C-alpha cells in the first residue's frame, strides 16, 4: 500500500476530485477510507474527511503474434503468466508436449507451432459401364491451401489463429498413369485420344467418356398384321350416338381379293464389340408361320394373304381361313340383324322386325316371322313364312322386273307410229281441224295402249321400294320413260322422239338380258301375307301360300299337298304349277306368265284371273285338271268342269 493523504470537503465526490488533481492519477486507480463525516443542518455545513492513496498495480504477462511469430512477455511483480490456446489447422507443442487447450507460457518455454497445410491433389478413376460398352474417366482435382499465423496485439489469453496465405492449384493428370490404368482394365477398343487429352488438361473435377464400344443391333422379328376384326363388333351407334339394337352386331366379312394379312419380313441384327474387344453376336430373328387355309391364298412370295372366296375371315392357331358359312341360333334382338358376305344358316327362327342379308344363300331351319330375308343365291325356309319379305337374286330380281315392265314397249311404240296416220285422219274428220302428234299420242295411250302407263307406274313403285343401285344406262332409260310417259310428258312428245325412245329401250333390253341371267331359287314350306321375290324358281313344299305376292324369274311350283295358292298374285317368267288356285268363296287371285309358259292346277276356283302373254281370262266356274297356254290361235285351256 502506498502512503495515504487526507482530503476534506463537503462531499466524497469533491474529496476524490481533489485527490486526482493532486496525485495526477485517474479516479479508478484511487482507493480511500472515510475518517470523518459530519452532517450539517438541512445539508448546510456538511464536512467529510477521507484518507486517499494510489492502488498498487500488478502487471500480467502477455502473448502476441507479430509478423507470423509468437512473442511472450513476462508478467510484472505478482502478475499472472500469459496464456495461449491453439486454434484450428495447427499443432502446438509446449516443451515437447502437444497442447490442445489454454495453457500458461513464459518466454523461457519452448513453443513449436506447426501449421497444417493442405497439399493439392489430382486423382482419377476409370469406370466401365455394366455392359462394357463405355469407359468413363473420372477426374477429381483438389486445390492445396497454405496457411500463416494471424498477427494479434498482446493479450493475456491469446488464441492462436491460422489464416489462408495462398491457394495452390493441382498439377496435370499424368498420362503415363492413365495409360497404365487403361491397360490394367484391358480397354483396347474405341479409345478416344482427344477425350483423354481434354481430361489431362482439365482444371476442375469432371467426367470424360474416353472409350466407346460398337453397339450391336438386336434383330427385328418377323410379324404379321391382320387387316380384319377378329371378333364381331357389337352395339353400333348411329350418328346421334343412339344404339340400334337390331344393328348391334357387325360380322367381319371379306370378298375375293381382299387383303387379309401382311407379313413384315425379319431383319438380321448387327454384331457389336465392347471396349475390351469382346464381340457381341445378336440372336437370330424369330419367324412367323402364315398358313393359308380354305379360301385364302398367299401372294408376293408369302408376304400377303388374300381372300379367294366370300365369307368370314378366321384365325385358328396359325391357320388363316375364310369361312363361307355363318351360323346363328335365332335372329332376334340378342343376335341383332345379320349381314354376311357368304351363306347364313339360321338354326331356329328369324323373329319379328329382324333382317338377314347374305351375299350367297340363306337357310332357315325354323320360320320367318314378320321379318326380312335377302340373299344373293338360294333361300331355303324349312318351316313357315309369316308377314315377311323374302328376296333372292339381289339386283337380278330388279333387272327381271324392269325387263318384264319394258319388254313390250318397242313393239307398242312401233304400232303407235304405224297407226298414227289413220288416227290423225279420223280426228281431222271428227274435229274438222288438224291436231298435234302429242295429242294423238295421249289419246292412243289412253284408249289403245293403257298398259304402257300402267307398266311405267308399276316400275316406278317397284324401284322406289328397293334400295339396290342399278346399272347406270338402265337407270337412265327408266328415268326417260317416267318423264316421257307419265303426267304431261306424252303431250309434249312426237313420233320421232317416240321412235328414239323405242331404240333406247331396245338397247336397255339387250343389257338386261345379261343382267337378269343370274337366277336363284326360293324354297319355303308355307307362306302367308308375305312378299316372295326370286330371280329363279320358287318352290312351295308344304300346305301352300295365302294372301301373298310371288314374283319369280323362273317357274313357281307347289309340290306339297294340297299345294294351294289362295289370294294374292303370282308373276312368273316360267310355268306355274299349283295344286289349287283361288278359294270356293271367290277370293281375288291372279297368275301371270309369259306367252311361252303354262299355268297348271289340279283345281281352280271362280274369280281367278290368269294371264298368259297378252291374253287374260277370268275364271267363272270351278274346274279340275286346269291348264292354260298360248298357241297361234290365242289363249287355250284344258279344264274339266266339275259339278
Secondary structure, DSSP 8 states (H G I E B T S, - for coil): ----EEEEESSHHHHHHHHHHHHTS-GGGEEEEEEEEE--BTTBT-EEEEEEEE-------EEEEETTEEEEE---TT---EEEEE-SSEEEEETTEEE-SEEEE-TTS-EEEEE--B--EEEEEEEE-TTSSEEEEEEEEE-EEEEEE--EEEESEEEE-EEEEEEE------HHHHHHHHHHTT--SSB-HHHHHHHHH-SS-EEEEEEE-B--B--B--EEEE-S-SS-EE--B-TTS-B-GGG-EE---B-TT-EEEEEE--B--B-EE-TT--EE----------EE-TTEEEETTTTEEEESSSBEEEEETTEEEEESEEEES-BSTTT--EEESSEEEESS-B-TT-EEEESS-EEESS-EES-EEEESS-EEEEEEEES-EEEESTHHHHHHHHHHHHTTHHHHHHHHHHHHHHHHHHHHHHHSS---HHHHHHHHHHHT-HHHHHHHHHHHHHHHT------HHHHHHHHHHHHHHSTTGGGG--HHHHHHHHHHHHHHHHHHHHHT-----EEEEEEES-EEEESS-EEEEEEEEEEEEEEESS-EEE-SSS-EEEEEEEEESS-EEEEEES-TT---EEEEE-TT--EEEEEE-TTEEEEETTEEEE--S-EEEEEEEEETTEEEEEEEE--
